[in-house]
Amino acid sequence: MAPEDALTRAQTLARVYAATRDTRPVWPTATIAELRAALAVPLPDAPIEPALVIDQLIQAADPGIVSTTGPRYFGFVTGGALPSTVAAEWLNAVWDQNAGLYVMSPAMSIVEEVAADWLRDVLRLPKSTSAGFTTGCHMANFTALAAARHELLRRAGWDVEANGLQRAPRLRVIVGAEAHVSVLGALRYLGIGSQEVTRVPADEQGRMRPDALEEALTQSGDATIVCAQAGNVNSGAFDRFEPIVAATRRHGAWLHVDGAFGLWAAASPSLRAHTAGVEGADSWATDAHKWLNVPYDSGLVFTMHPAAHQAAMSTSAAYLVRSPDEPRECFDWVPESSRRARGLAVYAALRSLGRSGVAELIDRCARLARRFADRLRTEPRIQILNDVVLNQVLVRVQGATNDDSDRLTGNALKQVQDERVCWLGGTRWHDMEAMRISVSNWSTTEHDVDLSADSIIRAVRAFA
């Protein structure tokens, strides 16, 4: 059988899946045992026709597929996949380009160069920023913080890439009490353990307190990295960037902004006030697979210090010959040398949406999050715990005591997940159990929100 037959079969089955996303149960019904029985077949001794492999893979895996690209998945800040980005990813797989080196794919090198320019425009970042396309925001945070480590130690007279960290001057890191785990994980990869990180208090919405940051900055003369946040993972709240930028500049610290999903608010004229001052940071990290709605494996990193960024990431070898006539080498800006062309889907998304389309996508999701909260407030037993400023809604069932509320909230969450009309996850907020709703999908409608809110209200009433 010709290889094209397998491609045709995969395309046909993919179209069927895409056409039924809004009617599929959001959470699969297959058990772990059933999935293992279906997928853990013996390794064949002889080749199998590719089209048959695709058929068998679909049959075995489909019962365990979560409809994260569907309109009623609210469990994590997970965007769907715009049609233009899915098509671009199909081309990406067929072309199979290594986007690490210009000489291995001139077209993809220029695609990422252009996409980076468009991203600076949409996110309202300075035109002089460097940019890199990473696997996700975790590695975007890592890359930005590696640049920060390089630059601060360089100022202290230490070459960390040559000499390592064992005898290096001390680096101090300050984060808000609600810093995302990916920032702490990235710091750990860079040799800065969690016990070396200073946490400053946050307010009731999870925003770093600028007065507490100022106090922390005055307590040490060590080179300091400050990590702020655009979009709290639970409440959606934004740190107050203008006073934070002013404080870090006074003390000569590097300011990094973890903007995994919240940085996209800068693309919306109606929401960008939340990001006021963010352009004064030294580095930023965000995800395209969240609110830009491109497929997974698409993080973005930007820095105001291209030399530090390149020095922290770049490698050299005798066979890697650079030509002065070639554009920047993509592998200078991310941890990997061999990688897929992550910028292609970003390019396709931005070209298909344009500035106004990106703004409308962000605005619509935020509006639907407010609708979600308003619908749920009609049930007296439901409490909305956060100010719904973006796309996050925290839901709690009120009981006679705190423990009773925790139990009722957990029971309602399980009921919603079992009903499979929508899917949302649980979280813990201010020592309380809560359900967390994240509205990030381009295809979610008011009808989807209403169906989902009704499911949550039914679950709450079942345990009232």
C-alpha positions as CSV (number, residue, x, y, z in Angstrom):
1,M,0.0,0.0,0.0
2,A,1.3,3.5,-0.9
3,P,2.3,5.9,1.9
4,E,-0.3,8.3,0.6
5,D,-3.0,5.9,1.5
6,A,-2.1,6.2,5.2
7,L,-2.0,10.0,4.9
8,T,-5.4,10.0,3.2
9,R,-6.8,7.7,5.9
10,A,-5.4,9.9,8.7
11,Q,-6.9,13.0,7.1
12,T,-10.3,11.4,6.8
13,L,-10.4,10.3,10.4
14,A,-9.0,13.6,11.6
15,R,-11.8,15.4,9.8
16,V,-14.4,13.2,11.4
17,Y,-13.0,14.0,14.9
18,A,-12.9,17.7,14.2
19,A,-16.5,17.7,13.0
20,T,-17.7,15.9,16.1
21,R,-15.8,17.8,18.9
22,D,-18.8,19.7,20.1
23,T,-21.0,16.6,20.5
24,R,-18.4,14.2,22.0
25,P,-18.4,13.6,25.7
26,V,-15.7,15.9,26.9
27,W,-14.1,13.3,29.2
28,P,-13.6,9.8,27.8
29,T,-15.3,6.7,29.2
30,A,-12.5,4.2,28.7
31,T,-10.8,2.9,31.8
32,I,-7.0,2.6,32.3
33,A,-7.2,-1.2,32.0
34,E,-9.2,-0.9,28.7
35,L,-6.8,1.5,27.2
36,R,-3.8,-0.6,28.1
37,A,-5.5,-3.7,26.7
38,A,-6.2,-1.9,23.4
39,L,-2.9,-0.2,23.0
40,A,-0.4,-2.6,24.6
41,V,-0.3,-5.0,21.7
42,P,2.8,-7.2,21.1
43,L,5.5,-5.5,18.9
44,P,5.0,-7.1,15.5
45,D,7.8,-9.2,14.0
46,A,7.1,-8.0,10.4
47,P,6.0,-4.7,8.9
48,I,2.3,-3.7,8.9
49,E,0.7,-1.6,6.2
50,P,0.7,2.1,7.4
51,A,-3.0,2.6,6.7
52,L,-3.8,-0.4,8.9
53,V,-1.6,1.0,11.7
54,I,-3.6,4.3,11.5
55,D,-6.9,2.5,11.6
56,Q,-5.9,0.4,14.6
57,L,-4.4,3.3,16.4
58,I,-7.6,5.3,16.0
59,Q,-9.8,2.4,17.2
60,A,-7.6,1.8,20.2
61,A,-6.9,5.4,21.3
62,D,-10.2,7.2,20.5
63,P,-12.0,6.0,23.6
64,G,-9.3,7.6,25.7
65,I,-9.1,11.0,23.9
66,V,-10.0,14.1,26.0
67,S,-11.8,16.7,23.9
68,T,-9.5,19.5,25.0
69,T,-10.0,21.2,21.6
70,G,-13.7,21.1,22.1
71,P,-15.8,24.1,23.2
72,R,-16.7,22.8,26.7
73,Y,-13.3,21.9,28.1
74,F,-12.5,24.3,30.9
75,G,-10.2,22.2,33.0
76,F,-6.9,24.0,32.4
77,V,-6.0,27.2,30.5
78,T,-6.0,25.2,27.3
79,G,-6.9,26.8,23.9
80,G,-8.4,24.8,21.1
81,A,-6.6,24.5,17.7
82,L,-7.7,27.0,15.1
83,P,-8.3,25.4,11.7
84,S,-5.5,27.4,10.1
85,T,-3.1,26.1,12.8
86,V,-4.1,22.4,12.4
87,A,-3.6,22.7,8.7
88,A,-0.2,24.3,9.2
89,E,0.7,21.5,11.6
90,W,-0.2,18.9,9.0
91,L,2.2,20.7,6.6
92,N,4.8,20.9,9.3
93,A,4.7,17.1,9.8
94,V,4.9,16.4,6.1
95,W,7.7,19.0,5.4
96,D,9.5,17.7,8.6
97,Q,11.8,20.7,8.8
98,N,14.5,21.3,11.4
99,A,14.0,24.9,12.4
100,G,17.2,25.0,14.5
101,L,19.4,26.1,11.6
102,Y,18.8,28.4,8.7
103,V,20.7,26.1,6.4
104,M,18.3,23.2,7.2
105,S,15.2,25.2,6.5
106,P,15.5,28.8,5.1
107,A,11.7,29.1,4.8
108,M,11.0,28.1,8.4
109,S,13.7,30.4,9.6
110,I,12.1,33.3,7.9
111,V,8.6,32.2,9.1
112,E,9.8,32.4,12.7
113,E,11.5,35.7,12.1
114,V,8.3,37.2,10.8
115,A,6.1,35.5,13.4
116,A,8.3,37.0,16.1
117,D,7.8,40.5,14.6
118,W,4.0,40.0,14.6
119,L,4.1,38.8,18.2
120,R,5.9,41.9,19.4
121,D,3.3,43.9,17.6
122,V,0.3,42.1,19.0
123,L,1.7,41.8,22.6
124,R,2.9,45.4,22.4
125,L,6.5,44.6,23.4
126,P,9.5,46.7,22.4
127,K,10.6,46.1,18.8
128,S,14.2,45.5,20.1
129,T,13.3,42.4,22.1
130,S,14.8,39.0,21.2
131,A,12.4,36.1,20.7
132,G,12.5,32.3,20.8
133,F,10.0,29.5,20.2
134,T,10.0,26.9,23.0
135,T,8.1,23.8,23.9
136,G,5.8,25.7,26.3
137,C,5.8,28.4,29.0
138,H,7.9,26.2,31.4
139,M,10.8,26.3,29.0
140,A,10.1,29.9,28.0
141,N,10.5,30.8,31.7
142,F,13.7,28.7,31.8
143,T,15.1,30.4,28.8
144,A,14.3,33.9,30.1
145,L,15.7,33.2,33.5
146,A,18.9,31.7,32.0
147,A,19.4,35.0,30.2
148,A,18.8,36.8,33.5
149,R,21.3,34.6,35.2
150,H,23.9,35.2,32.5
151,E,23.4,39.0,32.6
152,L,23.4,39.5,36.3
153,L,26.5,37.3,36.8
154,R,28.2,39.0,33.9
155,R,27.7,42.3,35.6
156,A,29.3,40.8,38.7
157,G,32.3,39.7,36.7
158,W,31.4,36.0,36.4
159,D,31.1,33.9,33.2
160,V,28.5,31.3,34.2
161,E,28.6,29.5,30.9
162,A,32.4,29.0,31.2
163,N,32.7,28.7,35.0
164,G,29.5,27.3,36.2
165,L,27.8,28.0,39.5
166,Q,29.9,26.4,42.2
167,R,32.0,29.5,43.0
168,A,29.7,32.1,41.4
169,P,28.4,35.1,43.2
170,R,25.1,34.6,44.9
171,L,21.9,35.2,42.9
172,R,18.8,36.2,44.8
173,V,15.3,35.5,43.4
174,I,12.1,37.1,44.6
175,V,8.6,35.9,43.6
176,G,5.1,36.5,44.7
177,A,3.4,34.1,47.1
178,E,1.2,32.9,44.1
179,A,4.1,32.3,41.7
180,H,3.3,29.5,39.2
181,V,5.1,26.2,39.7
182,S,6.7,26.4,36.3
183,V,8.8,29.4,37.4
184,L,10.0,27.5,40.4
185,G,10.8,24.5,38.2
186,A,12.7,26.6,35.8
187,L,14.8,28.1,38.6
188,R,15.6,24.7,39.9
189,Y,16.9,23.6,36.5
190,L,19.1,26.7,36.6
191,G,20.6,25.7,40.0
192,I,18.5,27.9,42.2
193,G,16.6,25.7,44.6
194,S,13.2,26.5,46.2
195,Q,14.9,27.3,49.5
196,E,16.9,30.0,47.8
197,V,13.7,31.8,46.6
198,T,12.2,34.6,48.6
199,R,8.4,34.7,48.5
200,V,6.7,38.0,49.2
201,P,3.0,38.3,50.2
202,A,0.2,38.6,47.8
203,D,-3.2,40.3,48.1
204,E,-6.6,38.6,48.2
205,Q,-6.6,38.1,44.4
206,G,-3.1,36.6,44.3
207,R,-1.3,39.8,43.1
208,M,2.2,40.4,44.4
209,R,2.2,43.3,46.8
210,P,4.5,46.1,45.5
211,D,5.2,47.4,49.0
212,A,6.3,43.9,50.1
213,L,8.6,43.6,47.1
214,E,10.2,47.0,47.9
215,E,10.9,45.8,51.4
216,A,12.4,42.6,50.1
217,L,14.6,44.4,47.6
218,T,16.1,46.6,50.3
219,Q,17.2,43.6,52.4
220,S,20.1,42.4,50.3
221,G,22.7,43.7,47.9
222,D,23.0,40.5,46.0
223,A,22.2,40.4,42.2
224,T,18.4,39.9,42.1
225,I,15.8,38.4,39.7
226,V,12.2,39.4,40.4
227,C,9.5,37.2,38.9
228,A,6.1,38.9,38.4
229,Q,2.9,37.4,36.9
230,A,0.4,38.4,34.2
231,G,-2.6,36.2,34.9
232,N,-2.8,34.3,38.2
233,V,-3.5,30.6,37.3
234,N,-6.5,30.5,39.7
235,S,-7.9,34.0,39.8
236,G,-6.6,35.5,36.5
237,A,-5.4,38.6,38.4
238,F,-2.4,40.6,37.2
239,D,0.5,41.9,39.3
240,R,0.7,45.7,39.3
241,F,3.5,46.2,36.9
242,E,4.1,49.9,37.0
243,P,5.2,50.0,40.7
244,I,7.0,46.7,40.3
245,V,9.0,47.9,37.3
246,A,9.9,51.1,39.2
247,A,11.1,49.1,42.3
248,T,13.2,46.7,40.3
249,R,14.8,49.5,38.3
250,R,15.7,51.4,41.5
251,H,17.5,48.3,42.8
252,G,19.1,47.2,39.6
253,A,17.2,43.9,39.5
254,W,16.1,41.9,36.5
255,L,12.3,41.7,36.1
256,H,10.8,38.6,34.5
257,V,7.1,38.3,33.8
258,D,5.4,34.9,33.6
259,G,2.5,35.7,31.3
260,A,1.5,32.2,30.3
261,F,-2.0,33.3,29.3
262,G,-2.4,36.7,30.8
263,L,0.1,38.4,28.6
264,W,-2.4,38.0,25.7
265,A,-4.6,40.7,27.4
266,A,-2.2,43.2,25.9
267,A,-3.7,42.3,22.5
268,S,-7.1,43.6,23.5
269,P,-7.8,47.3,23.7
270,S,-10.5,46.6,26.3
271,L,-8.3,44.5,28.6
272,R,-4.7,45.8,28.1
273,A,-5.0,48.1,31.1
274,H,-4.3,45.0,33.1
275,T,-0.9,44.9,31.6
276,A,0.0,48.6,32.0
277,G,3.7,48.9,32.5
278,V,4.6,45.3,31.6
279,E,6.7,46.5,28.6
280,G,9.2,47.8,31.2
281,A,10.2,44.3,32.2
282,D,13.5,42.6,31.1
283,S,11.9,39.4,29.9
284,W,8.6,37.8,29.3
285,A,7.2,34.2,28.8
286,T,3.9,33.1,27.4
287,D,2.1,30.2,25.7
288,A,0.7,30.2,22.1
289,H,-1.1,26.9,22.8
290,K,-3.2,28.7,25.4
291,W,-4.9,31.8,24.2
292,L,-3.6,32.0,20.6
293,N,-5.2,28.6,20.2
294,V,-2.4,26.8,18.3
295,P,-1.6,23.1,18.9
296,Y,0.7,22.1,21.8
297,D,4.4,22.5,21.9
298,S,4.4,26.3,21.4
299,G,5.9,28.5,24.1
300,L,7.3,32.0,23.5
301,V,10.1,33.8,25.2
302,F,11.2,37.5,24.8
303,T,14.0,39.5,26.4
304,M,15.2,43.1,26.3
305,H,18.7,41.8,26.4
306,P,19.5,39.9,23.1
307,A,23.2,39.5,23.9
308,A,22.4,37.9,27.2
309,H,19.7,35.7,25.7
310,Q,22.0,34.5,22.9
311,A,24.9,33.9,25.3
312,A,22.8,31.8,27.6
313,M,21.4,29.6,24.8
314,S,23.9,29.5,21.9
315,T,26.2,26.7,21.1
316,S,29.1,26.3,18.6
317,A,30.8,23.5,16.8
318,A,33.2,23.1,13.9
319,Y,30.5,22.0,11.5
320,L,28.1,24.8,12.5
321,V,29.4,27.4,10.0
322,R,27.6,30.8,10.2
323,S,27.3,33.0,7.2
324,P,27.1,36.8,7.6
325,D,24.5,36.9,4.9
326,E,22.1,34.5,6.7
327,P,19.5,35.7,9.2
328,R,19.7,34.9,12.9
329,E,20.1,31.2,13.7
330,C,17.0,30.0,15.5
331,F,19.0,27.7,17.8
332,D,20.6,30.8,19.4
333,W,17.4,31.6,21.3
334,V,16.1,28.3,22.6
335,P,17.5,25.2,24.5
336,E,17.2,22.8,21.5
337,S,19.3,22.5,18.4
338,S,17.1,20.0,16.6
339,R,13.4,20.9,16.7
340,R,10.3,21.2,14.7
341,A,9.2,24.5,13.2
342,R,7.1,25.7,16.1
343,G,6.7,29.1,14.6
344,L,4.7,27.9,11.6
345,A,1.4,27.4,13.5
346,V,1.9,30.8,15.2
347,Y,2.5,32.4,11.8
348,A,-0.7,30.7,10.5
349,A,-2.8,31.8,13.5
350,L,-1.7,35.4,13.4
351,R,-2.1,35.7,9.7
352,S,-5.6,34.2,9.7
353,L,-6.8,36.2,12.7
354,G,-5.0,39.5,12.3
355,R,-4.8,42.1,15.1
356,S,-8.6,42.5,15.4
357,G,-9.2,38.7,15.3
358,V,-6.7,38.1,18.2
359,A,-8.4,40.9,20.2
360,E,-11.8,39.5,19.5
361,L,-10.8,36.0,20.6
362,I,-9.4,37.4,23.9
363,D,-12.4,39.6,24.5
364,R,-14.9,36.9,23.7
365,C,-13.4,34.4,26.2
366,A,-13.3,37.0,28.9
367,R,-16.9,37.9,28.2
368,L,-17.9,34.3,28.4
369,A,-16.1,33.8,31.7
370,R,-18.2,36.7,33.1
371,R,-21.3,35.0,31.7
372,F,-20.3,31.8,33.4
373,A,-19.9,33.5,36.8
374,D,-23.2,35.4,36.4
375,R,-25.1,32.2,35.5
376,L,-23.7,30.3,38.5
377,R,-24.5,33.1,40.9
378,T,-28.2,32.4,40.2
379,E,-27.8,29.3,42.4
380,P,-27.8,30.5,46.1
381,R,-25.4,27.7,47.2
382,I,-22.7,28.8,44.7
383,Q,-20.0,31.3,45.6
384,I,-17.7,32.9,43.1
385,L,-14.4,33.3,44.9
386,N,-12.5,35.7,42.6
387,D,-12.9,38.9,40.8
388,V,-13.6,37.7,37.2
389,V,-11.2,40.1,35.4
390,L,-10.1,37.7,32.6
391,N,-11.0,34.1,31.8
392,Q,-10.7,32.4,35.1
393,V,-13.7,31.6,37.4
394,L,-13.3,30.0,40.9
395,V,-16.5,28.3,42.1
396,R,-17.3,27.0,45.6
397,V,-20.3,25.3,47.1
398,Q,-21.3,26.9,50.4
399,G,-22.0,24.6,53.3
400,A,-22.5,25.0,57.1
401,T,-18.8,24.8,57.8
402,N,-15.6,25.2,55.9
403,D,-15.1,21.4,55.9
404,D,-18.7,20.9,54.8
405,S,-18.1,23.4,51.9
406,D,-14.9,21.5,50.9
407,R,-16.9,18.2,50.8
408,L,-19.8,19.6,48.9
409,T,-17.5,21.3,46.4
410,G,-15.6,18.1,45.8
411,N,-18.8,16.1,45.4
412,A,-20.2,18.6,42.9
413,L,-17.0,18.6,40.9
414,K,-17.0,14.8,40.6
415,Q,-20.6,14.9,39.5
416,V,-19.9,17.4,36.8
417,Q,-16.9,15.4,35.5
418,D,-18.9,12.2,35.5
419,E,-21.8,13.8,33.6
420,R,-19.3,14.8,30.8
421,V,-21.2,17.7,29.5
422,C,-18.1,19.8,30.2
423,W,-14.9,19.2,32.1
424,L,-13.3,21.4,34.7
425,G,-10.7,20.7,37.4
426,G,-10.3,21.3,41.1
427,T,-7.9,23.6,42.9
428,R,-7.2,25.0,46.3
429,W,-7.5,28.7,46.9
430,H,-6.9,30.4,50.2
431,D,-7.1,27.0,52.0
432,M,-10.5,26.3,50.4
433,E,-11.4,23.6,47.8
434,A,-12.8,25.1,44.6
435,M,-13.7,24.3,41.0
436,R,-11.7,26.2,38.5
437,I,-13.1,27.2,35.1
438,S,-10.8,28.4,32.4
439,V,-12.4,29.8,29.2
440,S,-9.8,29.8,26.5
441,N,-11.2,28.1,23.4
442,W,-11.9,29.9,20.1
443,S,-15.0,27.7,19.5
444,T,-16.7,28.1,22.9
445,T,-20.1,29.8,22.5
446,E,-22.7,31.3,24.9
447,H,-24.7,28.1,24.4
448,D,-21.7,26.0,25.6
449,V,-21.4,28.2,28.7
450,D,-25.1,27.8,29.5
451,L,-25.0,24.0,29.0
452,S,-22.0,23.8,31.3
453,A,-23.4,26.2,33.9
454,D,-26.6,24.1,34.0
455,S,-24.5,20.9,34.6
456,I,-22.7,22.6,37.5
457,I,-25.9,23.8,39.1
458,R,-27.5,20.3,38.7
459,A,-24.5,18.9,40.5
460,V,-24.7,21.4,43.3
461,R,-28.4,20.8,43.8
462,A,-27.8,17.0,43.9
463,F,-25.7,17.4,47.1
464,A,-27.6,20.4,48.7
